[in-house]
Amino acid sequence: MRSLLALLTMTLALAALYCCEKDPKDPSGSRNTDSIKITKEVANAFVKRQKRSSLFEWYSEYYKTSTEHMQERCENYPPCDYLSDQIGFPMAYNHFFGRY
Protein backbone atom coordinates (compact mmCIF):
# COMPACT_ATOMS: atom_id res chain seq x y z
CA MET A 1 0.00 0.00 0.00
CA ARG A 2 2.85 2.37 0.82
CA SER A 3 4.57 1.69 -2.48
CA LEU A 4 1.35 2.46 -4.35
CA LEU A 5 0.94 5.67 -2.37
CA ALA A 6 4.55 6.65 -3.06
CA LEU A 7 4.10 5.98 -6.78
CA LEU A 8 0.89 8.02 -6.87
CA THR A 9 2.54 10.90 -4.99
CA MET A 10 5.49 10.90 -7.36
CA THR A 11 3.19 10.84 -10.41
CA LEU A 12 1.13 13.75 -9.08
CA ALA A 13 4.26 15.72 -8.27
CA LEU A 14 5.63 15.22 -11.77
CA ALA A 15 2.28 16.15 -13.31
CA ALA A 16 2.11 19.32 -11.22
CA LEU A 17 5.69 20.16 -12.16
CA TYR A 18 4.91 19.64 -15.83
CA CYS A 19 1.74 21.75 -15.75
CA CYS A 20 2.96 24.59 -13.56
CA GLU A 21 6.27 25.32 -15.25
CA LYS A 22 4.77 26.35 -18.57
CA ASP A 23 5.32 29.98 -19.41
CA PRO A 24 1.96 31.47 -20.44
CA LYS A 25 3.75 33.95 -22.74
CA ASP A 26 5.51 31.16 -24.62
CA PRO A 27 3.30 30.22 -27.59
CA SER A 28 5.05 26.91 -28.28
CA GLY A 29 3.95 25.37 -24.96
CA SER A 30 5.65 22.06 -25.76
CA ARG A 31 8.32 20.62 -23.52
CA ASN A 32 10.76 17.88 -24.27
CA THR A 33 10.39 14.66 -22.29
CA ASP A 34 14.05 14.65 -21.20
CA SER A 35 13.32 17.29 -18.58
CA ILE A 36 11.04 15.00 -16.52
CA LYS A 37 13.01 11.74 -16.75
CA ILE A 38 14.87 10.49 -13.71
CA THR A 39 17.64 7.96 -13.51
CA LYS A 40 17.04 4.36 -12.51
CA GLU A 41 19.08 4.73 -9.31
CA VAL A 42 17.00 7.70 -8.13
CA ALA A 43 13.75 5.87 -8.88
CA ASN A 44 14.91 2.75 -7.02
CA ALA A 45 15.96 4.82 -4.00
CA PHE A 46 12.58 6.56 -3.92
CA VAL A 47 10.35 3.53 -4.46
CA LYS A 48 11.99 0.79 -2.43
CA ARG A 49 10.26 -2.57 -2.13
CA GLN A 50 10.04 -3.98 1.36
CA LYS A 51 11.33 -7.54 1.50
CA ARG A 52 9.98 -10.18 3.83
CA SER A 53 12.70 -11.65 5.98
CA SER A 54 10.71 -14.52 7.42
CA LEU A 55 7.52 -16.48 7.00
CA PHE A 56 6.26 -15.15 10.35
CA GLU A 57 6.44 -11.52 9.15
CA TRP A 58 4.53 -12.41 6.00
CA TYR A 59 1.90 -14.32 8.00
CA SER A 60 1.48 -11.66 10.69
CA GLU A 61 0.92 -8.95 8.10
CA TYR A 62 -2.06 -10.74 6.55
CA TYR A 63 -3.64 -12.42 9.59
CA LYS A 64 -4.57 -10.78 12.88
CA THR A 65 -4.09 -12.30 16.30
CA SER A 66 -7.00 -13.06 18.59
CA THR A 67 -6.05 -10.10 20.79
CA GLU A 68 -6.30 -7.74 17.82
CA HIS A 69 -9.74 -9.13 17.00
CA MET A 70 -10.84 -8.56 20.60
CA GLN A 71 -9.47 -5.01 20.62
CA GLU A 72 -11.36 -4.20 17.42
CA ARG A 73 -14.54 -5.66 18.89
CA CYS A 74 -14.10 -3.49 21.98
CA GLU A 75 -13.29 -0.38 19.90
CA ASN A 76 -16.44 -0.85 17.81
CA TYR A 77 -18.62 -0.88 20.93
CA PRO A 78 -18.51 2.69 22.35
CA PRO A 79 -19.11 1.84 26.06
CA CYS A 80 -16.30 -0.72 25.98
CA ASP A 81 -14.01 1.71 24.15
CA TYR A 82 -14.68 4.43 26.71
CA LEU A 83 -14.17 2.07 29.65
CA SER A 84 -10.95 0.70 28.16
CA ASP A 85 -9.52 4.23 28.23
CA GLN A 86 -10.40 4.45 31.93
CA ILE A 87 -9.45 1.03 33.36
CA GLY A 88 -7.58 -0.74 30.57
CA PHE A 89 -8.50 -3.05 27.73
CA PRO A 90 -8.50 -6.47 29.48
CA MET A 91 -10.80 -5.38 32.31
CA ALA A 92 -13.16 -3.51 29.96
CA TYR A 93 -13.37 -6.50 27.60
CA ASN A 94 -14.11 -8.85 30.52
CA HIS A 95 -16.81 -6.50 31.78
CA PHE A 96 -18.73 -6.34 28.49
CA PHE A 97 -17.92 -9.58 26.69
CA GLY A 98 -16.84 -12.01 29.41
CA ARG A 99 -13.60 -13.96 29.66
CA TYR A 100 -11.26 -14.12 26.74
C-alpha angles and dihedrals in degrees: 000000000000092000090052090049091049091050092049092048092050092048092050091047092052091047091050090047091050094048099041100048096063114114108229090210092056108092095196094065092179122122129195117246093232091078094065100041119107129198122260093246093055092048092049092049091051099044104039119175116228111232124212112236098190143014090246092060091050092048096045092052093058102034127051125220122242090254091057090051090051092048091051090049090052093045091052091055106069099208091052091046092051093046092048089059089053105041105009136269102275095052093044092049091049091049096054105026105023128236120349 
